[in-house]
Amino acid sequence: MRFLVDAQLPASVARLLRDAGHDAVHTSELADGNRTTDAELCRIADGDGRVVVSKDRDFRGWNPKVPQNSPSPLWDIRC
């Protein structure tokens, strides 16, 4: 799978995913680094066929499959 790991998670998450054989990028590796906006993350993920991995509550409104009242601190988001 292809992942885009958000800034709220450590870059080691992307490394662990790569070590497991996945194609993973952390926001720190992007042109705007950890300042990349949520909208830009979704644009990049959509264009590259990546799943956003985040614990950012702002993403709850981006995907109807993520419940607004979800107690989970971590979601995968397909923008």
C-alpha positions as CSV (number, residue, x, y, z in Angstrom):
1,M,0.0,0.0,0.0
2,R,0.9,3.6,-0.4
3,F,0.8,5.9,2.7
4,L,1.2,9.6,3.5
5,V,1.9,10.0,7.2
6,D,0.7,13.3,8.7
7,A,2.9,15.6,10.8
8,Q,1.3,14.7,14.2
9,L,2.9,11.3,13.9
10,P,6.6,10.7,14.1
11,A,8.6,10.1,10.9
12,S,9.4,6.7,12.4
13,V,5.9,5.6,11.5
14,A,6.7,6.1,7.8
15,R,10.0,4.2,8.3
16,L,8.2,1.3,10.0
17,L,5.7,1.1,7.1
18,R,8.6,1.2,4.6
19,D,10.4,-1.6,6.5
20,A,7.2,-3.6,6.2
21,G,7.3,-3.3,2.4
22,H,4.9,-0.4,2.0
23,D,5.5,2.9,0.1
24,A,5.3,5.5,2.8
25,V,6.1,9.2,2.9
26,H,6.1,11.5,6.0
27,T,5.0,15.1,5.6
28,S,8.5,16.1,6.7
29,E,9.7,14.7,3.3
30,L,7.3,17.0,1.3
31,A,8.3,20.3,-0.2
32,D,6.4,22.3,2.5
33,G,7.4,19.8,5.1
34,N,5.3,19.7,8.3
35,R,3.6,23.0,7.2
36,T,1.8,21.2,4.4
37,T,-2.0,22.0,4.8
38,D,-4.6,19.3,5.2
39,A,-6.1,20.3,1.8
40,E,-2.7,19.9,0.2
41,L,-2.1,16.5,1.9
42,C,-5.4,15.3,0.5
43,R,-4.5,16.6,-3.0
44,I,-1.1,14.8,-2.8
45,A,-2.6,11.6,-1.4
46,D,-5.4,11.6,-4.1
47,G,-2.9,12.2,-6.9
48,D,-0.5,9.6,-5.7
49,G,-3.0,7.0,-4.6
50,R,-2.0,7.2,-1.0
51,V,-3.9,6.7,2.3
52,V,-3.4,9.5,4.8
53,V,-2.5,8.2,8.2
54,S,-3.2,10.9,10.8
55,K,-4.4,11.5,14.3
56,D,-5.5,15.0,13.4
57,R,-9.1,15.5,14.3
58,D,-9.5,18.1,11.5
59,F,-9.6,15.2,9.0
60,R,-12.9,13.9,10.5
61,G,-14.9,16.2,8.3
62,W,-13.0,15.1,5.2
63,N,-14.3,11.6,5.0
64,P,-17.8,10.4,5.9
65,K,-16.4,7.0,6.9
66,V,-14.6,8.7,9.9
67,P,-17.2,9.1,12.6
68,Q,-17.3,12.7,14.1
69,N,-17.4,11.3,17.6
70,S,-14.8,8.5,17.1
71,P,-12.8,7.9,20.2
72,S,-9.9,6.5,18.1
73,P,-6.8,8.7,18.0
74,L,-5.7,7.3,14.6
75,W,-7.5,6.9,11.3
76,D,-6.7,6.1,7.8
77,I,-8.3,8.6,5.5
78,R,-8.9,8.4,1.8
79,C,-9.4,11.9,0.6
